[in-house]
């Protein structure tokens, strides 16, 4: 840019700078437009119809399971992806283990507050979104929790004998999913969500193939780049919980030791497939209240 162009665009640049700084001051952050979220009204209710899509070429299953931590201590928030997602150690989970094994109710309550949260990510196509009709017919990523995962699992392995088993991710024999959201005691409730009748997504295979080729690769959410180094997470965690200065100093010493230990670099564990994912040993089953058994069963059933 020349000086003359700089002068000409000074007012425009100032406006852009002002908008950017305003966003930053309000805590604005990068928004991934690939993700779809249901529109919620003032009462906390929402409705949309979506369809879960099959795995892309080369993938074993049509979703990934991730763990994260998100909690507030005083005025400080701690929000991080949990490395146990890819079978690596997590300092927060380790601290939770200590709290849980203490046997103290107060400590165990604190461990529950800081426990890892389970989320799943799938490709979907939006079939009906009355609040934002521009989304209809488009492929998105959708992040959801255990309640919706359970409904997907119940489709494959029904609870009652008179219910038909089906693959909710299948193009031809799957079904649309009616997402019904209510506000129950201040929390989003998905209990009334349900599957429609089983039928092909479209009558034309070519149209379904086009959708299939529009899906996103979910493996990026299990990439090492999504997770900070152990020492960085530990330092941030200790700062968030207002740890004693001695603990912070020890954490920094350990971090320096890691950097200096070039003679025996740590070799990261090979990433396990989601199909064989196990509950990491860094957090007790009671503290995490995970559904790993359901996850493994669901993955197995999809292959049958």
C-alpha positions as CSV (number, residue, x, y, z in Angstrom):
1,X,0.0,0.0,0.0
2,X,1.3,3.4,-1.0
3,X,1.3,6.4,1.3
4,X,-1.4,8.0,-0.9
5,X,-3.6,4.9,-0.5
6,X,-3.0,4.9,3.2
7,X,-4.2,8.5,3.4
8,X,-7.3,7.7,1.2
9,X,-8.3,4.7,3.3
10,X,-7.6,6.3,6.7
11,X,-11.3,6.8,7.6
12,X,-12.3,3.3,6.5
13,X,-9.3,1.8,8.3
14,X,-10.3,3.6,11.5
15,X,-13.8,2.3,11.3
16,X,-12.6,-1.3,10.8
17,X,-10.1,-0.9,13.7
18,X,-12.9,0.5,16.0
19,X,-15.2,-2.4,15.2
20,X,-12.4,-5.0,15.7
21,X,-11.4,-3.4,19.1
22,X,-15.0,-3.3,20.1
23,X,-15.4,-7.0,19.4
24,X,-12.2,-7.8,21.4
25,X,-13.4,-5.7,24.4
26,X,-16.6,-7.7,24.4
27,X,-14.7,-11.0,24.3
28,X,-15.4,-11.6,20.6
29,X,-13.7,-14.7,19.2
30,X,-13.4,-16.7,16.1
31,X,-16.6,-18.3,15.0
32,X,-16.5,-21.5,13.0
33,X,-19.2,-21.1,10.4
34,X,-19.1,-24.8,9.6
35,X,-21.0,-25.5,12.8
36,X,-24.8,-25.3,13.0
37,X,-26.7,-24.3,16.2
38,X,-30.4,-24.4,16.6
39,X,-32.1,-21.0,17.1
40,X,-33.5,-20.6,20.6
41,X,-36.3,-18.1,21.4
42,X,-36.7,-16.0,24.5
43,X,-38.5,-18.7,26.3
44,X,-35.6,-21.2,25.7
45,X,-37.5,-23.2,23.2
46,X,-36.3,-24.3,19.7
47,X,-37.2,-26.6,16.9
48,X,-35.5,-27.9,13.7
49,X,-35.3,-31.0,11.6
50,X,-31.9,-32.4,10.8
51,X,-30.5,-35.6,9.4
52,X,-27.3,-37.2,10.6
53,X,-25.0,-38.2,7.8
54,X,-22.8,-41.2,7.2
55,X,-19.0,-41.3,7.6
56,X,-16.9,-39.9,4.8
57,X,-14.7,-42.0,2.7
58,X,-11.9,-43.6,4.7
59,X,-13.5,-43.0,8.1
60,X,-14.7,-45.8,10.4
61,X,-17.6,-44.1,12.1
62,X,-19.7,-40.9,11.4
63,X,-18.8,-39.0,14.6
64,X,-16.0,-38.2,16.9
65,X,-16.0,-38.0,20.7
66,X,-14.2,-35.2,22.5
67,X,-13.5,-34.1,26.0
68,X,-13.0,-30.6,27.3
69,X,-12.9,-28.7,30.6
70,X,-14.8,-25.5,31.3
71,X,-15.4,-24.0,34.7
72,X,-15.1,-20.7,36.6
73,X,-13.2,-19.9,39.7
74,X,-14.0,-16.5,41.1
75,X,-13.7,-14.2,38.1
76,X,-11.4,-16.5,36.1
77,X,-12.5,-19.0,33.5
78,X,-10.6,-22.1,32.5
79,X,-11.6,-23.5,29.1
80,X,-9.4,-26.1,27.4
81,X,-9.6,-29.2,25.2
82,X,-8.8,-32.2,27.4
83,X,-5.8,-34.3,26.1
84,X,-7.5,-37.5,27.3
85,X,-9.5,-37.2,24.0
86,X,-6.4,-38.6,22.3
87,X,-5.3,-40.8,25.2
88,X,-2.7,-38.3,26.6
89,X,-2.3,-37.1,30.2
90,X,-4.3,-34.1,31.5
91,X,-3.2,-32.1,34.6
92,X,-6.8,-31.2,35.3
93,X,-8.0,-34.8,35.3
94,X,-5.0,-35.7,37.6
95,X,-6.0,-33.0,40.0
96,X,-9.6,-34.2,40.0
97,X,-8.4,-37.7,40.9
98,X,-6.6,-36.3,43.9
99,X,-9.8,-34.4,45.0
100,X,-12.0,-37.4,44.4
101,X,-9.8,-39.9,46.3
102,X,-9.6,-37.7,49.3
103,X,-13.1,-38.9,50.2
104,X,-14.2,-35.4,51.2
105,X,-17.6,-34.4,50.0
106,X,-16.4,-30.8,49.4
107,X,-13.5,-32.0,47.4
108,X,-15.6,-34.4,45.4
109,X,-18.1,-31.7,44.6
110,X,-15.2,-29.6,43.3
111,X,-14.0,-32.5,41.2
112,X,-17.5,-32.7,39.7
113,X,-17.4,-29.0,38.9
114,X,-14.1,-29.3,37.1
115,X,-14.7,-32.7,35.4
116,X,-14.3,-33.2,31.7
117,X,-17.4,-32.7,29.6
118,X,-18.3,-35.1,26.8
119,X,-19.2,-33.8,23.3
120,X,-19.8,-35.5,20.0
121,X,-19.4,-34.0,16.5
122,X,-21.2,-35.2,13.4
123,X,-22.0,-34.1,9.9
124,X,-25.6,-33.2,9.4
125,X,-27.9,-31.7,6.7
126,X,-30.4,-29.2,7.9
127,X,-33.9,-30.1,6.5
128,X,-36.0,-27.5,8.3
129,X,-34.9,-24.4,10.1
130,X,-37.8,-21.9,10.1
131,X,-35.9,-19.2,12.0
132,X,-33.0,-19.4,9.5
133,X,-34.3,-20.9,6.3
134,X,-31.0,-20.0,4.5
135,X,-29.5,-23.0,6.4
136,X,-31.9,-25.6,4.8
137,X,-30.4,-28.1,2.5
138,X,-26.8,-27.3,3.6
139,X,-24.3,-29.6,5.3
140,X,-22.9,-28.5,8.7
141,X,-21.0,-29.8,11.6
142,X,-23.1,-30.3,14.7
143,X,-21.8,-30.6,18.3
144,X,-24.0,-32.4,20.8
145,X,-24.0,-34.0,24.2
146,X,-24.9,-37.3,25.9
147,X,-28.7,-36.8,25.7
148,X,-28.8,-36.8,21.8
149,X,-26.1,-39.4,21.7
150,X,-28.3,-41.7,23.7
151,X,-31.2,-41.2,21.3
152,X,-28.9,-42.1,18.4
153,X,-27.8,-45.2,20.3
154,X,-31.4,-46.2,21.1
155,X,-32.2,-46.0,17.4
156,X,-29.5,-48.7,16.8
157,X,-30.4,-50.7,19.9
158,X,-34.0,-50.0,20.9
159,X,-35.0,-50.3,24.5
160,X,-38.3,-52.1,23.8
161,X,-39.1,-55.2,21.6
162,X,-41.7,-53.4,19.5
163,X,-39.3,-50.7,18.3
164,X,-37.5,-51.0,15.0
165,X,-33.7,-50.9,15.0
166,X,-32.2,-48.7,12.3
167,X,-28.9,-46.8,11.4
168,X,-29.7,-43.1,12.0
169,X,-26.7,-42.2,9.9
170,X,-27.7,-44.1,6.8
171,X,-28.7,-42.3,3.5
172,X,-31.3,-44.9,2.5
173,X,-32.6,-46.4,5.7
174,X,-32.0,-43.6,8.2
175,X,-34.5,-41.1,9.5
176,X,-34.8,-37.3,10.0
177,X,-34.3,-36.1,13.6
178,X,-36.8,-33.7,15.1
179,X,-34.8,-31.5,17.4
180,X,-37.2,-30.2,20.1
181,X,-35.6,-28.0,22.8
182,X,-37.2,-26.8,26.0
183,X,-36.1,-24.8,28.9
184,X,-36.3,-27.0,32.0
185,X,-35.1,-25.3,35.3
186,X,-32.7,-23.1,33.4
187,X,-31.1,-25.8,31.2
188,X,-31.7,-27.0,27.6
189,X,-33.7,-30.1,27.6
190,X,-33.9,-32.5,24.6
191,X,-36.2,-35.2,26.0
192,X,-38.9,-34.6,23.4
193,X,-36.6,-34.8,20.5
194,X,-37.3,-37.8,18.3
195,X,-36.7,-39.6,14.9
196,X,-39.2,-39.5,12.1
197,X,-40.0,-42.4,9.8
198,X,-37.1,-44.3,8.1
199,X,-36.8,-43.2,4.4
200,X,-34.1,-42.2,1.9
201,X,-32.8,-38.7,2.3
202,X,-33.5,-38.1,-1.4
203,X,-35.0,-40.2,-4.1
204,X,-32.0,-39.5,-6.3
205,X,-28.7,-41.3,-5.4
206,X,-26.7,-38.6,-7.3
207,X,-28.2,-35.9,-4.9
208,X,-27.1,-38.0,-1.9
209,X,-23.6,-38.5,-3.3
210,X,-23.3,-34.7,-3.7
211,X,-24.2,-34.3,0.0
212,X,-21.7,-37.0,1.0
213,X,-18.9,-35.3,-0.9
214,X,-19.8,-32.0,0.9
215,X,-19.2,-33.5,4.4
216,X,-16.3,-32.4,6.6
217,X,-13.4,-34.5,7.7
218,X,-13.9,-35.1,11.5
219,X,-10.4,-36.3,12.1
220,X,-9.1,-32.7,12.6
221,X,-10.8,-32.6,16.0
222,X,-8.5,-35.5,17.1
223,X,-5.4,-33.9,15.7
224,X,-2.6,-33.1,18.2
225,X,-2.8,-29.5,17.2
226,X,-6.1,-29.2,18.9
227,X,-4.5,-29.8,22.3
228,X,-2.0,-27.6,24.2
229,X,1.1,-29.2,25.8
230,X,0.7,-30.7,29.2
231,X,2.9,-28.0,30.9
232,X,0.9,-25.1,29.3
233,X,-2.4,-26.5,30.4
234,X,-1.1,-27.1,33.9
235,X,0.2,-23.6,34.2
236,X,-3.1,-22.1,33.0
237,X,-5.0,-24.4,35.4
238,X,-2.9,-23.4,38.4
239,X,-3.4,-19.7,37.6
240,X,-7.1,-20.2,37.2
241,X,-7.5,-21.8,40.6
242,X,-5.2,-19.3,42.3
243,X,-2.6,-21.9,43.2
244,X,0.1,-21.1,45.7
245,X,3.2,-19.4,44.3
246,X,5.3,-22.4,45.2
247,X,3.1,-24.6,43.0
248,X,3.4,-22.1,40.1
249,X,7.1,-22.0,40.5
250,X,7.3,-25.8,40.5
251,X,5.2,-25.9,37.4
252,X,7.5,-23.5,35.6
253,X,10.6,-25.6,36.7
254,X,9.0,-28.7,35.3
255,X,8.3,-26.9,32.0
256,X,11.9,-25.8,31.7
257,X,13.1,-29.3,32.5
258,X,10.9,-30.6,29.6
259,X,12.5,-28.1,27.2
260,X,16.0,-29.0,28.4
261,X,15.6,-32.7,28.3
262,X,16.6,-33.2,24.6
263,X,18.5,-36.4,25.3
264,X,15.2,-38.4,25.7
265,X,12.4,-36.6,24.0
266,X,8.9,-37.8,24.8
267,X,7.4,-39.9,22.0
268,X,3.7,-39.3,21.8
269,X,1.5,-42.3,22.0
270,X,0.0,-43.4,18.7
271,X,-3.6,-42.1,18.4
272,X,-6.1,-44.8,18.9
273,X,-9.2,-45.0,16.7
274,X,-12.5,-43.8,18.2
275,X,-13.6,-47.4,17.7
276,X,-11.3,-48.7,20.4
277,X,-11.2,-45.6,22.6
278,X,-10.9,-46.5,26.3
279,X,-11.5,-44.6,29.5
280,X,-8.2,-42.8,30.3
281,X,-6.7,-43.7,33.7
282,X,-6.2,-40.0,34.5
283,X,-9.7,-39.5,35.8
284,X,-11.9,-41.8,37.9
285,X,-15.1,-43.1,36.5
286,X,-17.1,-41.6,39.3
287,X,-15.6,-38.1,38.9
288,X,-16.0,-38.0,35.1
289,X,-19.4,-39.9,34.9
290,X,-18.5,-40.9,31.3
291,X,-20.4,-43.0,28.8
292,X,-17.3,-44.8,27.3
293,X,-19.1,-48.2,27.4
294,X,-22.0,-46.8,25.4
295,X,-19.6,-45.2,22.9
296,X,-17.7,-48.5,22.3
297,X,-21.0,-50.4,22.0
298,X,-22.4,-47.9,19.5
299,X,-19.3,-48.0,17.4
300,X,-19.4,-51.8,17.3
301,X,-23.1,-51.9,16.4
302,X,-22.5,-49.5,13.5
303,X,-20.1,-52.0,11.9
304,X,-22.5,-54.9,12.1
